[in-house]
Amino acid sequence: MIRDGVLPLSSLEMGESGTVVRLEGGTGLVGRLAALGFTPGTTIEIVRNNRHGPLIVSVLDTHIALGRGQAARVYVARRHPKETS
């Protein structure tokens, strides 16, 4: 669900990127995600999202596999590619 331009990480398509806005969930999940680098202001790029199975994301120059449930708890603002002149 998109609200105020913020959407779950699992909604991004392969090749798209977003900036982490917030994490939702229990302290264990939020702590784990933060330890992996999913902190507000961090840019994340979708390496693979086949709409089933885990997502592969690039965060802080590292590829991380996230389950769909975990990815649904990471909220991002979609980054638009810079326009070329």
Order of alpha helices (4+ residues) and beta strands (2+ residues): beta-beta-alpha-beta-beta-beta-alpha-beta
